[in-house]
Amino acid sequence: MSENENKQLLDALNNIKEVNVGDVVTGEILAVDNDSQLMVGIDGAGVEGVIPSKEVSATMESNPTDKYKVGDTVKVVVVSKIGDDKEGGSYLLSIRRLEALKVWDEIKEKADKGENITVKVTRPVRGGLVVNADGVRGFIPASMITDHFVSDLNQYKGAELEVKIIEVVPEDNRLILSHRAVAEKDRKEAREKIMGSLKVGDIVEGKVARLTNFGAFVDLGGIDGLVHVSEISYDHVSKPSDILKVGEDVKVKVLAIEPERNRISLSIKQLQPGPWDDIEEKAAVGSILDGTVKRLVDFGAFVEVLPGVEGLVHISQISHKHIDKPSDVLKSGEKIQVKVLSVDPEEHRLALSMKALEEAPKEENKKAPKKNVDDNSTSNAPEEESGFTLGDILGKDIDNDSEE
């Protein structure tokens, strides 16, 4: 070997770069193997490295190696040494981690400036949400998700959230974020806007935000209104969760607004057909209905014949026999049949009778004097005059008293 060739060889050896873990180097893609790994020749080092498919990109791509081909130049970070030095060895390389390093720097810079970032929720876990911040894994604790308790975190999966940076430690891959501060700010602005435009009687759309034993909170787009359990349906509702689901879209009517307390009272049932609508058809005079005894009072029994519709069976209309008090014959919750004597839609009154469905005792028929059509005694009063009159409540016939 000539002196010149020796010199060239020595120069080449002296120019070989030493590769260390953590170095950022460039290289040429030599091959793409069957496992979607990129084989890279590191520039100036005379050694090769491998980039596993999971280390190719920081984004969630199905085939990250598709955008690379043999001959492309890439910039990578050296992750670790592979193999024995005596065998020459090679290096584990990563494009993803290099991109992440840049993202960490950007996040740290934004944190120092007090700027927010936008992240995508990858999955809910126990205690919070795991998010992707441009390839960097972050975490939002459950207490920092929003300004109210959330029982089901699955609703956030795939959502994009604006978050405040609480803690950023690149060396430990630690990124703690909060959406609560942003949510509070957004809700405050929306609340002020809604409270300024909403009026009693308005009909608006909302989404069921959460359920309690006493009602349902409906999100109106920045402020929650309460639908009390008594305003959910005209039917009896034991638990709001029997009727409504969190996340369900509902229409509500505004019943009351208290700006000083940020309180809005809403109703769902007032947008539904009322139980007394078309009552003259549903409970026509003369019709026979099944009912349930709801309440017993001294002057009779209140019987529910339709959901939300109660009528009075006056004590004089319970039986042909003399009764001292309704509880001697009936009990609360008992199922009975009744005949409709009169209907007053405006006053929400139904006069009902049980004895009209029974045959009068023969002895009573023999003793009873023949009555004229206009006889006004309580027991034989025309059906339209047997509703909730003062005479009914007192159990007396006021007109007969006045004649005496």
Buried (B, 14 or more C-beta within 10 A) or exposed (E): EEEEEEEEEEEEEEEEEEBEEEBEBEBBBEEBEEEBBBBBBBEBBBBBBBBBBEBBBBEEEEEBBEEBEEEEEBEBBBBEBEEEEEEEBBBBBBBBBBBBBEBBEBBBEBBEEEEBBEBBBBEBEEEBBBBBBBBBBBBBBBEBBBBEEBEEBEEBEEEEBBBBBBEBEBEEEEBBBBBBBBBEBBBBEBBBEBBEEBEEEEEBEBBBBBBEEEBBBBBBEBBBBBBBBEBBBBEEBEEBEEBBEBEEEBEBBBBEBEEEEEBBBBBBBBEBEEBBEEBEEBBEBEEEBEBBBEEBEEBBBBBBBBEBBBBBBBBBBBBBEEBEEBEEBBEEEBEBEBBBBBBBEEEBBBBBBBBBEEEEEEEEEEEEEEEEEEEBEBBEBEBEBBBBBEBBBEBEBEEEEEEE
